[in-house]
Amino acid sequence: MNFSIEIGPKTNLDTLPALKDVYITMLPGGDFKETAQQAVNLVKKGFNPVPHFPARSMANEAQLKEYVTMCKDGGVKQVLVIGGGREPTGKFDSSFQLLETGYFEKMKIGIAGHPEGSPDISDEVLEKAMIDKKPYADYIVTQWLMQSEPIIDFISKQSVPVHVGITGPMKISSLIKFANIVGAKNSINFIKSNFSRAIDLLKPKDPNDLVDKIKEHTKYFHIYTFGGLKETNNWLKENNYA
């Protein structure tokens, strides 16, 4: 199996697990230059960085081109092109518009997948967007989920590899909070129905069960740590994943 991990532009790189693929976020309001610099730092340390390119956070085409150029000049070979959960700050309001520019030529391109939908976009718009983006995509990275059924169903409909989003070990109460943020409605119900007692909400939940159910359908898993990098490191080592 192949695991990747997601970090922020200011994460201490000395704390990273021994995973090759490291994604770097660019959150709403963030500075693209910080994300690009973190990607370049990762290249120098021997990692394969995958910076986020959120369409709605790009002010204009000149800024997008500068961001791409900084990454390419620093040795970055792979990107994740996403819409980004915010109101557009400039001319771009979809990842498809970024892909159409052609600036990512000769780079490996990942796009976002939403097996349980998105809080920002209707299911119909998501489906059309996926059709539009597919010709540009080398693979798909999904939102993180807790149930195997919607993921397996989603994988079965794709023509490119799917990297399934999972979380590192987290308290159930924290999982519910982040599930609300990403709009994983079915996963919220699953968590609540399976961990109803108050004591369970304080126990760390690891992704082993989900990985075991899905590993026959994909070999790629993408870890969202939500600040729990230490716990994720321990989990990877305990299971001989890193």
C-alpha positions in Angstrom: 0.0 0.0 0.0 1.0 3.6 -0.7 0.3 6.3 1.9 0.6 10.1 1.5 0.3 12.7 4.1 -0.9 16.3 4.3 0.9 19.1 6.1 0.8 22.9 6.3 3.2 25.4 4.8 4.8 26.0 8.3 5.0 22.4 9.5 8.4 21.4 10.8 9.7 19.0 8.2 11.9 17.2 10.8 8.7 15.7 12.3 7.5 14.0 9.1 7.1 10.2 8.8 9.1 8.3 6.2 6.5 8.7 3.4 7.5 9.9 0.0 4.5 11.9 -1.0 3.8 15.0 1.1 0.9 17.3 0.2 1.0 21.0 1.3 -2.2 22.9 2.0 -2.9 26.4 0.9 -5.9 27.4 3.1 -8.2 30.4 2.3 -6.3 33.6 3.0 -3.0 31.8 2.9 0.1 33.0 1.0 0.9 30.8 -2.1 4.6 31.7 -1.7 4.7 30.0 1.6 3.2 26.8 0.2 5.6 27.0 -2.8 8.6 27.5 -0.5 7.6 24.5 1.7 7.3 22.4 -1.5 10.8 23.4 -2.6 12.2 22.6 0.9 10.6 19.2 0.7 12.3 18.6 -2.7 15.7 19.4 -1.1 15.0 16.8 1.6 14.2 14.1 -0.9 10.4 14.1 -0.6 7.9 14.3 -3.5 5.9 17.4 -2.6 2.4 18.0 -3.8 1.2 21.6 -3.3 -2.4 22.5 -3.3 -3.7 24.8 -6.0 -7.1 26.2 -4.8 -8.8 28.0 -7.6 -10.9 30.3 -5.5 -7.8 31.6 -3.6 -6.0 32.6 -6.8 -6.3 36.4 -7.3 -5.6 36.3 -11.0 -3.8 34.5 -13.8 -0.5 36.2 -13.2 -0.5 35.0 -9.6 -1.3 31.5 -10.7 1.5 31.5 -13.2 4.0 32.8 -10.6 2.9 30.1 -8.2 3.3 27.3 -10.8 6.7 28.7 -12.0 8.0 28.9 -8.4 7.1 25.2 -7.9 8.4 24.0 -11.3 11.7 25.9 -10.8 12.1 24.3 -7.4 11.8 20.8 -8.8 8.1 20.1 -8.0 6.6 17.4 -10.3 3.1 16.9 -8.9 0.2 19.1 -7.9 -3.3 18.8 -6.4 -5.7 21.2 -8.2 -8.9 21.9 -6.2 -11.7 24.4 -6.0 -11.1 25.5 -2.4 -13.9 26.2 0.0 -14.4 29.9 -0.1 -15.8 32.7 -2.2 -13.6 33.5 -5.2 -11.0 36.2 -4.7 -10.4 36.7 -8.4 -11.4 35.4 -11.8 -11.3 31.6 -10.9 -14.2 29.9 -9.3 -13.4 26.2 -10.3 -10.5 23.9 -10.6 -11.4 23.2 -14.2 -10.5 26.8 -15.0 -7.0 26.3 -13.6 -6.6 23.1 -15.5 -7.6 24.8 -18.8 -4.7 27.3 -18.5 -2.3 24.6 -19.5 0.2 25.8 -16.9 0.5 22.4 -15.3 1.8 20.8 -18.5 4.3 18.0 -17.8 3.3 17.8 -14.1 1.3 14.9 -12.5 -2.1 16.3 -11.7 -4.5 15.2 -8.9 -8.1 16.4 -8.6 -10.6 16.3 -5.7 -13.3 13.6 -5.4 -16.3 13.8 -3.1 -18.0 10.4 -2.6 -20.3 12.0 0.0 -20.8 15.3 -1.7 -19.6 18.8 -0.8 -21.1 21.5 1.5 -20.3 24.1 -1.1 -21.5 22.5 -4.4 -24.6 20.5 -5.4 -24.2 16.9 -6.4 -25.2 17.7 -10.0 -22.5 20.4 -10.3 -20.0 18.0 -8.8 -20.8 15.3 -11.3 -20.4 17.7 -14.2 -17.2 19.0 -12.8 -15.7 15.6 -12.5 -16.6 14.8 -16.2 -14.9 18.1 -17.3 -11.8 17.6 -15.2 -11.2 13.9 -16.0 -9.2 14.5 -19.2 -6.6 16.5 -17.2 -6.4 14.2 -14.2 -3.8 11.5 -13.5 -5.6 10.5 -10.3 -8.3 11.5 -7.7 -7.9 12.3 -4.0 -11.1 12.0 -2.0 -12.4 13.8 1.0 -11.9 11.7 4.1 -14.7 9.3 5.0 -15.5 6.7 7.6 -17.7 4.3 5.7 -16.3 1.9 3.1 -19.5 1.5 0.9 -19.6 5.0 -0.7 -15.8 4.9 -1.3 -15.9 1.5 -3.0 -18.9 2.6 -5.1 -17.0 5.8 -6.1 -13.9 3.9 -7.0 -15.8 1.5 -9.2 -17.0 4.4 -11.4 -13.6 6.0 -12.0 -11.1 5.6 -14.9 -8.1 6.9 -13.0 -6.6 5.7 -9.7 -8.3 6.9 -6.5 -6.4 8.0 -3.4 -8.8 7.5 -0.5 -8.8 10.1 2.1 -8.5 8.9 5.7 -7.7 10.5 9.0 -4.9 9.6 11.4 -5.9 8.4 14.9 -8.3 11.0 16.3 -10.9 11.4 19.1 -14.4 10.6 17.9 -15.6 14.1 19.0 -12.9 15.6 16.7 -13.9 13.4 13.8 -17.5 14.6 14.0 -16.3 18.2 14.0 -14.2 17.8 10.9 -16.8 15.7 9.2 -19.2 18.6 9.5 -16.6 20.9 8.0 -16.0 18.8 4.9 -19.7 17.9 4.5 -19.3 14.1 5.0 -22.9 13.6 6.0 -23.0 9.9 5.9 -19.8 9.6 7.8 -21.2 11.8 10.5 -24.2 9.5 11.0 -21.9 6.5 10.9 -19.7 7.9 13.6 -22.6 8.9 15.8 -24.4 5.5 15.5 -21.3 3.5 16.2 -19.9 5.6 19.0 -22.9 6.8 21.0 -21.5 6.6 24.6 -19.7 9.7 25.9 -16.6 7.6 26.9 -16.3 6.5 23.3 -16.1 10.1 22.1 -12.9 10.6 24.0 -11.1 7.5 22.7 -8.8 7.7 19.7 -10.2 6.0 16.6 -7.6 4.7 14.1 -8.3 4.0 10.4 -7.3 0.3 10.4 -10.8 -1.0 9.9 -11.5 1.3 6.9 -8.1 0.5 5.3 -8.7 -3.2 5.6 -12.1 -2.9 3.9 -10.9 -0.8 1.0 -7.4 -2.1 0.3 -8.6 -4.6 -2.3 -10.1 -1.7 -4.3 -7.2 0.7 -4.1 -3.6 0.7 -2.9 -3.5 4.5 -2.3 -4.4 6.2 0.9 -4.1 9.9 1.7 -3.9 10.9 5.4 -5.5 14.1 6.8 -3.8 14.6 10.2 -5.7 17.7 11.4 -2.8 18.6 13.6 -2.3 15.0 14.9 1.0 14.4 13.2 2.6 12.7 16.2 -0.3 10.3 16.5 -0.2 9.6 12.8 3.5 8.9 12.9 3.0 6.4 15.7 0.2 4.7 13.8 2.2 4.4 10.6 5.1 2.8 12.5 3.0 0.4 14.5 1.4 -0.9 11.3 4.7 -1.0 9.4 3.3 1.5 6.8 6.4 3.8 7.2 
